[in-house]
Amino acid sequence: MSSCLTSDTRIYADKARDLNRQALIKKWAPVAIVLGVVFLLLWAETRYGDQGFICLTCGNIFPFH
């Protein structure tokens, strides 16, 4: 009886930990994506600042500054 209870408790704790992790990812994933895009744009500006970037839909070249 106690081994069954211990096993069920462990399973319940693992599922609770997984649900907590999923909620944390769901909460902070949009922030991480936005920060990633901002850092990518800042890196591109320092790396290719004199060239600008090419719009993939229209082909125009837009300067970073």
NORURLIN-V387893 format. One record per helix or strand of 3 or more residues. SS is the DSSP state (H for helix, E for strand). FROM is the first residue (numbers start at 1). TO is the last residue. If there is no record, write none. Layout:
ss:SS from:FROM to:TO
ss:SS from:FROM to:TO
This chain:
ss:H from:2 to:48
